[in-house]
Structures are given as structure tokens and as C-alpha cells.
Amino acid sequence: MFAVYAARIDRDQPLTGLELGELPAPEARPGWSVIDVRAASLNHHDLWSLRGVGLPEDRLPMILGCDAAGVDEDGNEVVLHSVIGQTGHGVGPKEPRSILTERYPGTFAEQVAVPTWNVLPKPKELSFEEAACLPTAWLTAYRMLFTNAGVRPGDSVLVQGAGGGVATAAIVLGKAAGLRVFATSRDEAKRKRALELGAVEAVEPGARLPQRVDAVIETVGAATWSHSVKSLRPGGTLVISGATSGDRPSHAELTRVFFLELKIVGSTMGTKDELEDLLSFCAATGVRPVIDEVLSMDRAREGFERMASGGQFGKIVLSGS
């Protein structure tokens, strides 16, 4: 079958290890389902995999892709939860949690196999392309906002790095949930798009906000860390799920953290129950993922290059069969 995969690891030039071509199709096994992929979306996790983060060379070649929507063996339209081993279903209770492409082949292919427990019904209100955006970036944003930040309607939130998948999702979800959302971006066009999606104000990174916020959604890391900490009200919460600019900020702001009793919470992906809630939320409210572009699977390299350059606003989707 046709697949997009990591053939080599290159920490400095990750796209040199990206290959497109034929690989064996997945085989059915007890407790697992083989899904025909209709759409799959890119995540920065795919770039990190090409750098060898979470993917050792002895597991190559590895089909990339965490997210997908498709059709199961019985013809049902489904969405995949990409965290494997969260409950032991399909892999046994002793296997540690992982994300597709770390231990098991991913979704950038004609077919993918996952534990049957990881298969959820796709709401009829969502297209395959829309549904394929939700299981990683949008689920991460959902958990960051509503589980780990614990914000409620009327609260204020700063979203760093508007344009990325998680950040864009946080703006849209926050607006729909009645939050007062502020956003940052170095790019003027992305700041304008953030306002169109519902942010009340979009500023350059580091700019002073009109008010201290209840929570910060942080995925950028070192470049925005100091600003994130300084933007919180006393007792506020900073939730971090990524560090695309590096994980070693020059100013940790520790004095501010303890003096103002700030909370810093790490967040990774989300649960199957949270994904079910997110799917229902989108179906019921009309909220839809922001899609930057849809490419055929054989144009995957274009999508990777666009994501690596930071040029996208929202999700890049690969269409399957």
C-alpha cells in the first residue's frame, strides 16, 4: 500500500528522512481493527519523529501520522484515538502508553491498524477532513483548557503562537466556551486571523496585555515562557504541552512563580472520553477545525515543508482513498 514514512533519522534536517512509497499493508489480529484512511492530519509530532524523538532507528521504516478518520471493516465512519496502551486494550496492561508512530505504524497510509478500543464513531456532522484534525492538536487544546487549566465561561486566557494547530484550536474552543481569549503571533496576518476566529485582542509576542489572565496556553516554549508567566494573574495557571522554540528558557521567572502562587501544569494529548466529548461538542455547537489546506497523500512532502516553515494557519490535512 502507499504510505508516507520515516526512512532515516536526521536531527538537523528531518525532512531528508521522509519517504513516500509502498510498504506492507497491516494485517488483522485479535482485538485490533484495520481502518481504511479517508483523511489524516499533520502534527509537529511527525517532525519530531523524523528527528528521532520517541522513534529509535531500530523501528524504521515507520509510517508517520497520529490522526485519522476513515471507515472500519463493517463500513462505519470512524475517528481514531491515537494514544495506544492507555488502558491496556489490545496491547496488555504492562505496555507503556505511546502515540501512534512511536511503537506502531501511523495513519499516513491507505490503511492503519489500531486496537478496536481506540475506534470511535465519527459524528455525521463532521467531514472526514474535519474529524481527522481532532485527535491530537484539538484534543490537546481541549484538555489544556477544560481539564488542566480548569477555566470557565467568562475567564480570560492567553494563547501563545496563533497559527499552530493547538493554538488555533484553543482560540476557537475558548471563544465557543465563552472565554475572553488573547493571542500572540509574530506574523501580522496570523494576528488578524486570530481576531477573526474570536480572540478579543492579538498582539506581538512579549507585548503587554490589557489585563492579567486566568490561564495561559503555552506550546511555544523558551521564546514565550517569560511573557506567559508575567501575563498571569496571582494564582493563575500556565498549561504547557510543547516547546517548539526550545525547552530551556533563559528566564524561568521562579520568583514570580512562587510569590504569586502560580500553577504550572504539563499536559499531553487527552483521554478517549475527552475525545468523545470534543467530537460531541463540535457536532452540537457547529465548531469546526481550522484547516489550512488539504493535500492528496502523494503531496505529503509539501505539507511537511509548509509545517516545518511555520507558514500554516490551522491544520494541514492529507486526503486518503
DAJOKA-V130953 format. One record per residue. N is the residue number from 1. RES is the residue in one letter. PHI is phi as a letter, one per 30 degrees, with the letter a starting at -180 (* if undefined). OMEGA is omega in whole degrees, 0 to 359 (none if undefined). Layout:
N/RES/PHI/OMEGA
N/RES/PHI/OMEGA
This chain:
1/M/*/178
2/F/d/182
3/A/a/175
4/V/c/192
5/Y/b/174
6/A/d/179
7/A/c/181
8/R/b/176
9/I/c/175
10/D/b/186
11/R/d/183
12/D/c/180
13/Q/b/190
14/P/e/185
15/L/d/177
16/T/d/179
17/G/c/182
18/L/d/179
19/E/b/175
20/L/b/181
21/G/l/185
22/E/d/173
23/L/b/180
24/P/d/176
25/A/d/179
26/P/d/178
27/E/c/179
28/A/d/175
29/R/b/185
30/P/e/177
31/G/i/180
32/W/c/177
33/S/b/175
34/V/c/185
35/I/c/170
36/D/d/186
37/V/d/175
38/R/c/178
39/A/a/178
40/A/b/183
41/S/c/180
42/L/d/174
43/N/b/176
44/H/d/175
45/H/e/180
46/D/d/176
47/L/d/179
48/W/d/178
49/S/d/179
50/L/d/175
51/R/d/179
52/G/j/179
53/V/d/182
54/G/i/182
55/L/b/178
56/P/d/184
57/E/d/182
58/D/d/176
59/R/c/179
60/L/d/354
61/P/d/181
62/M/b/175
63/I/d/182
64/L/d/177
65/G/j/178
66/C/c/192
67/D/c/174
68/A/a/166
69/A/b/183
70/G/a/185
71/V/b/180
72/D/d/185
73/E/d/181
74/D/c/179
75/G/i/180
76/N/d/175
77/E/d/190
78/V/b/173
79/V/b/183
80/L/c/169
81/H/d/194
82/S/c/177
83/V/d/183
84/I/c/177
85/G/i/182
86/Q/d/181
87/T/b/185
88/G/j/181
89/H/d/175
90/G/i/184
91/V/b/182
92/G/j/188
93/P/d/185
94/K/c/182
95/E/d/180
96/P/d/178
97/R/d/175
98/S/b/176
99/I/c/176
100/L/e/182
101/T/i/175
102/E/d/177
103/R/c/186
104/Y/b/181
105/P/e/186
106/G/c/196
107/T/c/181
108/F/d/183
109/A/a/178
110/E/d/179
111/Q/b/175
112/V/b/177
113/A/c/178
114/V/b/172
115/P/e/182
116/T/e/178
117/W/e/184
118/N/d/184
119/V/c/180
120/L/c/175
121/P/d/175
122/K/d/176
123/P/e/182
124/K/d/181
125/E/d/184
126/L/c/173
127/S/d/176
128/F/e/181
129/E/d/179
130/E/d/182
131/A/d/182
132/A/d/179
133/C/d/194
134/L/d/194
135/P/d/179
136/T/c/185
137/A/d/183
138/W/d/175
139/L/d/177
140/T/e/180
141/A/d/180
142/Y/d/180
143/R/d/180
144/M/e/183
145/L/d/196
146/F/c/177
147/T/c/189
148/N/c/173
149/A/d/177
150/G/i/182
151/V/d/182
152/R/b/179
153/P/e/182
154/G/j/178
155/D/d/180
156/S/c/184
157/V/b/170
158/L/c/177
159/V/c/180
160/Q/d/172
161/G/i/179
162/A/e/181
163/G/k/176
164/G/d/184
165/G/e/181
166/V/d/182
167/A/d/179
168/T/d/178
169/A/d/181
170/A/d/178
171/I/d/183
172/V/d/180
173/L/d/179
174/G/d/177
175/K/e/182
176/A/d/181
177/A/c/177
178/G/i/178
179/L/c/173
180/R/c/190
181/V/c/170
182/F/c/182
183/A/b/176
184/T/b/170
185/S/a/175
186/R/d/187
187/D/c/182
188/E/d/180
189/A/d/179
190/K/d/176
191/R/d/178
192/K/d/179
193/R/d/178
194/A/d/177
195/L/d/179
196/E/d/180
197/L/d/175
198/G/k/175
199/A/d/180
200/V/d/177
201/E/a/177
202/A/b/187
203/V/b/174
204/E/d/178
205/P/e/179
206/G/j/181
207/A/d/180
208/R/d/177
209/L/d/178
210/P/d/179
211/Q/a/171
212/R/d/187
213/V/c/179
214/D/d/183
215/A/a/175
216/V/b/175
217/I/c/190
218/E/c/174
219/T/b/185
220/V/d/176
221/G/j/191
222/A/e/186
223/A/d/184
224/T/c/187
225/W/e/182
226/S/e/179
227/H/d/179
228/S/d/181
229/V/d/182
230/K/d/182
231/S/d/184
232/L/d/171
233/R/d/174
234/P/e/181
235/G/i/182
236/G/d/186
237/T/b/173
238/L/c/179
239/V/c/183
240/I/b/179
241/S/b/180
242/G/a/181
243/A/a/185
244/T/d/179
245/S/c/182
246/G/j/185
247/D/c/180
248/R/b/180
249/P/d/181
250/S/d/179
251/H/b/182
252/A/d/179
253/E/h/185
254/L/d/180
255/T/d/179
256/R/d/181
257/V/d/184
258/F/d/183
259/F/d/180
260/L/c/179
261/E/h/179
262/L/d/178
263/K/c/176
264/I/c/187
265/V/b/173
266/G/d/184
267/S/b/180
268/T/b/176
269/M/h/181
270/G/a/182
271/T/c/176
272/K/d/179
273/D/d/178
274/E/d/177
275/L/d/176
276/E/d/178
277/D/d/179
278/L/d/178
279/L/d/179
280/S/d/179
281/F/d/180
282/C/d/181
283/A/d/186
284/A/d/187
285/T/c/186
286/G/i/176
287/V/d/180
288/R/b/177
289/P/e/175
290/V/d/182
291/I/c/179
292/D/d/177
293/E/a/176
294/V/c/181
295/L/b/171
296/S/d/185
297/M/e/182
298/D/d/175
299/R/c/184
300/A/e/182
301/R/e/177
302/E/d/179
303/G/d/178
304/F/d/181
305/E/d/179
306/R/d/179
307/M/d/181
308/A/d/180
309/S/d/183
310/G/i/185
311/G/d/186
312/Q/d/170
313/F/b/186
314/G/j/189
315/K/c/171
316/I/c/187
317/V/c/173
318/L/c/180
319/S/d/181
320/G/c/184
321/S/d/none
